[in-house]
Amino acid sequence: MLCIVLVMVVWERPEPPERPAPAPLSRERIVGAAIRLADEGGLDAVSLRKVAAALNVGPMRLYGYIDTKEELLDLMLDAVQAEIRPSGDGWREVLRSLAETTRQAVHQHEWLADLLGGRPQLGPNALARGDAVVAAMGIDVDHVMPVIEAVNAYVIGAVRREITELRAERNTGMDKAQWQVSYGPYLRRTFAGGRFPALSAVIHDAVHLDADQTFRMGLDFLLDGIEARLAR
């Protein structure tokens, strides 16, 4: 006999009645404090105890609003989704806007790169954004989700690489140009033997793009491919 268990997710559970003392509390205040901690110190800086301390309340008070840290991460992720507001006329402009506003949000909240793609985005802000994107696409319903997922996959990979590079710069004190200077002699010695002629030509002769240019050119390649496929 099949037994179906209905789970009430955090967005469906009512909050406890408001208590003015010792400090007012709500899910919105809890999530706001957690986001501020994460913006300053990454996800490692977020725990129920640290959030409670930031709000000047005991940790047990938080459990009336959330059950686990996983729920807190879900709430944080959905809160930031409100900052991603794609717009435009036609599917191409909408997807470009989705990609660029997602990238902006990740650079505003670096910890977002660690959550994107790894957690289901089912909160009200994520659903509202998804509904707006789908409604604006104007293409065959069978193609909508594969196209959106292709763009999401590109964006997630690109911004994770960018954030990883930024963290490496902070940890080592060396930016990309300094790494290139440091490894330049090794690469010149390696390429001098002619073992890697194609790679050598690219490194020596190709235009070197910055992060913004690289992201936008890669997105153009992807959108051009989608457009060609949809035209068939």
N, C-alpha and C positions, 0 to 999 in steps of 0.2 A: 504494500500500500504506500503510495507516494505521499510524503509529508512535506508540505510547503511552509517554511518559516518566513513570516513577514518581518523584515527589519526596518525600523524607523530610523532613518539616517539623521545626522545632526541638524540638517536644515529643516526637518519636519518636527523636531522635538521642541516643545515650548520652553521658554526660559523661565527660571524661578521668579517668583514675585520680587519686585524691586525692594531692596533693603538699603536705607540711607546710611546706616552705620555698620562698621566703622568707615567704609568708603563705598560709594555707589559702584555698581558692577553691571556689566552686560557682555554678551558675546562680542559686540562691536569693540568695546574697550579692551577686552582680552586680546582680540585679534590685532588691534592697533598696537598694543604693547609688544606683542610677539613680533610683528613686522618691524618695529623700530629696533628691537634687539637683533633680529636677523640682518637688517640693513647695516648695523654697526659691526656685528661679529660673525655673520654667517649662521647657518642652521645649528651649528654646535653651540651657539650662544642661547638657543631657545630650549627651555624646559618649562614644565608647569611651575616648578619652584621659582625659577628666575622670573617668569612672567608675573607670578604672584607678588614677588618682591618688588618688581617695577611698579605694580599697582598698589603697593602698600597694604596687601591683604594676606591672609593665611592661605597656603596652597589648597587646603580642603575646600575653600569657598569656590574654587574654580570648577570643582567636580559637579556642581549643580548646573554648569553651563556646557561643559565638555566632559567626555568620559576618558579620553586617551590623548596622548600627544599626536597620534595619527589623525584624529579628528581635528586637532588644532592646525596641523599642516594642511589638511583639506580646506579649512576655513581661510587660512592665510592665502593659499593658492587661489581660491575663488575671489577673495577680496581684491587681489591684484588684477584679476581678469577684468574688473571694472575699468581699469586703465587702458585696456586694449579695445579700441573703438574703430574698427575698420569701416571705411566709407568709400564711395566712388560709384561711377556709372559703369555697369558691365562687369563680368566676372574677373577680367584681368586687373582692372583698377582695384576691385574689392580685395582680391588676393594679394596684390602688391601692398595695399594698405594694411591688411592683416599681418603680413610678414614684417613690415617696417615698424608697426606699433608694438608687435610682440617683441621685436629686438630692442626697441626703446625701453619697454618695461623691464626686460632682463638686465639691461645696463643700469637701470634705476635701482633694481633689486637683484643683485648678483646671485643670491640664493635661489632665485626662480629657475636658474639654469639647472639646478640639481633636482628640481621637482617636475619640470616639463617632460612629458612623455613617459614618466614613470608612475603616474598616478591618474586614475580616472577623473575627468573634469566634469562633474555632474552638479555642481552648485548652481544657484540661480543666475549669477553673473556669467558663468561659462555657458549655460544654456541660452541665455538671452543673446550673448555674442554669437553663438553658433547658429541660432535661429536667424539672426540678422544677416549673417554671411550666406547661409543657404538661400534665404529669400531673395538676396541680391544677385545670386549667381546667374539665373536665367538660362541654365543649360539643362540638358536631359537629366532626369532624376537619377538614372543609373550611373551617371558620370560624376555627380556632385561630390559624393564622399571620397572616391578615389582621388579626385583632383585636389580637394582640400587636404587630404591626408598626405599627398605628395608634397604640397607646399609646407605643411606642418613639419614633415620629416626633414626637409631641407633647412628650415629655420632652426629647428632644435639642434641639428648637427652643427650649423654655422655658429650659433650663439654659444653653444657649449665650448667650441674651439676658441672663440674669442675670449670667453671668461677664463678658460684654462690658461691662455696666454697672459692675460692680465694678472692672474694670481701668480704665475711663474715670474713675471716681472717684479712683483712686490716681494716675492720670497727670495729672489736672487739679486735684486737690485740692478738687473740688466734688462734693457728694453730690446726690441727686435733688432734695431740697428746695431746695438752693442754686441748682441749675439753674432750677427753677421761679421762684424769686425773680428771678433774672437775666433770664429771658425774659418775665416777667410783663408788664412795660410794653409790650413789642412785641406780645404776644398781645392785650392789652386794646385797643391801637390798631387792630389788624387786625380784631378781632371787632366793634368799635364801628360799623363801616360796614355791618354786617348781611350780609356776603358769605357767611359760613359759619354759618348759624343752628343747624344740627343739631350741628355740632362744638362750637360755643360753648355750647350747652345741656348737652352731656355734660361738658365741662370745668368749667362753673360749678356744675352741679346734681348730678352723679352722685357716688356714694360712691367715694372714692379708696382703693383697697385696697393693702396692703403686698405684698411679694413672695410671702410664704407664702400669703396669702389669694388672690392672683391665680393662683398655681399650682394650688391646690386647687379653686378654682372652675372654672378651665378644664378640669381633669381630670374634675370632676363633669359638666360639659357633655358631654365626650367619652364617658364611661362611660354616661351617660343615653342618648346616641344609639346606642351599641352595644347597650344593653339593649333599646331599642325595635326595633332591626333584628333582633336575635335572637328577639324575641317574635313576629315576623311569620312 
